[in-house]
Amino acid sequence: MVERNPFFEPSSLEYGLPPFAEIRDEHYEPAFEKGMTDQLAEIQAIVRTREAPVFANTLLPLETSGQLLSRVATVFFNKSSSDSSDFTNELEERIAPQLAAHSDAILLDSQLYERVTAVHDALDAPAEPEAEPDAEQKYLVHRWYTEMTLAGAGLDDAAKTKLMEYNQKLSTLTTRFEKNLLADTNELAVVIDDAAELAGLEPGELSAAAEAATARALDGKYLVTLVLPTGHPFLASLTDRGIRQRIMAASQSRGGHGGEWDNSKLVLEIARLRAERAELLGFPSHAAFVLADSTAKTPEAVADMLGRLAPAAARNATTEQGELEVIVEWDLDDDQTVKSWDWAFWTEKVRQQKFDVDTAALRPWFEAERVLQDGVFFAATQLYGITFTERQDLVGYHPDVRVFEVRNDDGSPVGLYLLDLYTRDSKRGGAWMNDLISQSALLGHQHTIVVNNLNVPKPAAGEPTLLTFDETSTFFHEFGHALHGLFAQVTYPKLAGTNVFRDFVEFPSQVNEMWMLWPEVLANYAKHYQTGEPLDQEIVDRLHASEQFNEGFATSEYLGAALLDQAWHGLSSSAAAGVDDVAAFEASALAAVGLGNPAVPPRYRSTYFAHVFSGGYDAGYYSYIWSEVLDADTVEWFGENGGLTRANGDRFRTKLLGVGGSKDPIEAYIDFRGRRAEIGPLLKRRGLA
C-alpha cells in the first residue's frame, strides 16, 4: 500500500472536489480493497448489536457505511468511462466481480435483512409515538426492504450461493462487453484518403476528422470516428453515397463481425444468465424482475404502451420512405429503394423542400460556447436564478474538463458542474451525467458535484466548435440530468440526486430539452459565430412547423431498440438457452412488431447496445418514452403557465428536482402537476394521435 492514498480521507478541496492532480493509478486498487473491508466491518457492527432493531441503530449506520468505497468508486468509474486506459480496463475487469460479491455480501446478509424487515414491519406501529419516523425515513426503509427482498435476501443459503455466482459472472461479462465495444468502435473508425470524399461537411467537421486522423498517426488522411447510435451525424451531409454506406456498415457491424472484439457470444450468455437468475429469484423473466421495482411495475404494462405506439410509428416511417423514394429515384440503385445510409441525407433534402429547413446548415448558429453560456446556462438562470462561474483554479480529471461553480441568486453555493465536451479514443460513446459528490445532510455533504460527458468532435486549435442540431439538443438533455443532481436536497445518501426509478430518471432531462427552441433562450444563444446575426425567426417558425417531420423514422428506430431490449429480457431461462444466433433473434423480434424495415434499423443493435448489456438499462430502455409521457405533459404545463419564469422554475425545482429520490416519483409528479400525466401530449408530439 502506498504511503499516502488521497482516497483514504475526504478531500479538503472546495466542495469536496476529488484531488485529481494527486490521484495516480496505484491509488485505486488499495482504496477499493480497504473500502470494501471497512464497509463489511461496519455492516457487521450493525448486525452484532444486541439492541432491538430500530431506525437509529440499523438504517442510520447502514447509510453512513462505505464512504471510502464510494469515494474511490465514483472517481474510478467516471474515469473508466470517460478517460480509459489499459490500466483502467484491466482493473475494472478484475474489480467488477469483487464489487459484485461485496454488494451481495450486504444485500444478501440474512441478519441485516432481518433487522431491516423488523424496522419495516414496525413503520406503522412504532413502539413509542415520539420515535415514529418521518416521511423520508419511511421511504428510505421501504427502499432498503424492497431492494434487499428483490435482490434475494430471503433465499436459502444454497440459492444465495448460486445467485452470487450469477452476479459475479454477469459483472465480468458486462464489463467485457463495454471494453470490447470501445475497442471495436475505435478499430472500425472509417479512414478517408481524400477530403473530396467528405464533400458536404462543414470546415469544422473536416478539421475534426483531420485531427482525429493525426492523433492516430494517419497524417494527411481523415478519420470518421463512430458514435454510439446506429446513425452518424455526418450521414445527413455527406454527398458521396459510397462513403455514407461505409460509415453505416461500420456502425452496424460493431461487436458482431467476428474477431477479438465480437460481442455476440456475450449477448447470448448475458441474456441466458439474467433469465436464469430471474427464475432463481422467483420471476418468469429478467424483465419481470427488473420492472417489479419501477413505475411501470410489469412487462405487460410496457408491452401495452410500446404495442400501442409501434404500428403507427411503422406506418408513418413507411409513408416517409415512400416520399423519399419518389424524390430521390434517380440517385438510387436498380432496386430503387432508400437504404439506411440514404435516409438522413435525403430527409434533409426533403425537409428543405417541404419546410425550407436544413438542420445541417444551422451549425454556424450553434457554436458550443454560446450554446453553453447563453443557452444552457441562461435558461437555468432564468428559471432557477442560479449562476455559473468558471473555476480555472480547480483541476478536472482530464485537460479537456472545465469546472464551473454554481450558486443560487442569493449567493449561496449549490455545487460544481464539470463539463467534458469532446470525444476521444479513451471515452466511451454517447452522452451521460455522473455524480462525483451527492448532497446528503447525514454525511455532511451540503453540495453536489456533477459531470456531463458528451462526444463532440474536437476541431483544430483556434477553430470554433460548431454543434449539430442533435448535439445541441443532447447538451440541453444532459444538463437536465445535471440539474436534477445539483438541486436534490435530501438527508440520506441512498435517496440523493438522481437515485430514482430508472423509468423516471430521464424525465427531468427530457423536460430540459424544451428550452433549446424556447423563444427567449434561442434568441439569446443562436447567433452566427462569425457575424453575430441571430437565427432568422422565419427559420425558427419553419423548424417548429417541421417538428413532426421524420417522426415515423425517429420513433421507429427508438422503439426498435426498446422492443429488442424487452425481447431479450422477456425470455424465460429455457427460451434464452435455445437462442444461438443474435442476428436471427433480432430479425425475428423486430419483424414480430412490424419494425423489420432494413432502411430503419434500430437505434442500437444488440452487439453495441451498451445501455442494456453494460450500462444498467437492461429491460429499461423503454424508460425514455415512458418518461416522455411525463415530459410532454410537463411541457404543456409550462406553456399554459407562462413558460420561462422563476415562479415556474421554483415550482419544478421544489416539487420535483429538489426531492431527489426521497419520495415515490409519481407522487412527486402529482404534487407538481396536480394530477397524473396524460398520454395525449406525447401522441400529438410524435404524430401518433
ABEGO torsion letter per residue (X at the ends): XBABBAAABBBABBGGBBBAAABBAAAAAAAAAAAAAAAAAAAAAAAABABBBBAAAAAAAAAABGAAAAAAAAAAAAAAAABBBAAAAAAAAAAAAAAAAAAAAAAABAAAAAAAAAAAAAAABBABAAABBBAAAAAAAAAAAAAAAAAGAABBAAAAAAAAAAAAAAAAAAAAAAAAAAAAAAAABBBBABAAAABGBBAAAAAAAAAAAAAAGBBGBBBBBBBABABBAAAAABABAAAAAAAAAAAAABGAAEEAABAAAAAAAAAAAAAAAAAAAGBABAAAAAAABBAAGBAAAAAAAAAAAAAAAAAAAAAAAAAAAAAAAAABBAAGBBBAAAAAAAAAAAAAAAAGBBAAAAAAABBAAAAAAAAAAAAAAAAAGBBBBBBAABBBABAABBBBBBBBAAGBBAEBBBBBABBBAABBBEBBBBBABBBBAAAGBABBBBBBBBBBBBBBBGBBBBBBAAAAAAAAAAAAAAAAAAABBBABAAABEABBBAAAAAAAAAAAAAAAABAAAAAAABBBAAAGBBBBAAAAAAAAAAAABGAAAAAAAAAAAAAAAAAAAABBAAAAAABABAAAAAAAAAAAAGAABAABBBABBAAABAAAAAAGABGAAAAAAAAAAAAAAAAAAAAAAGEBBAAAAAAAAAAAAAAEAABBAAAAAAAAAGBBBBAAAAAAAAGAX
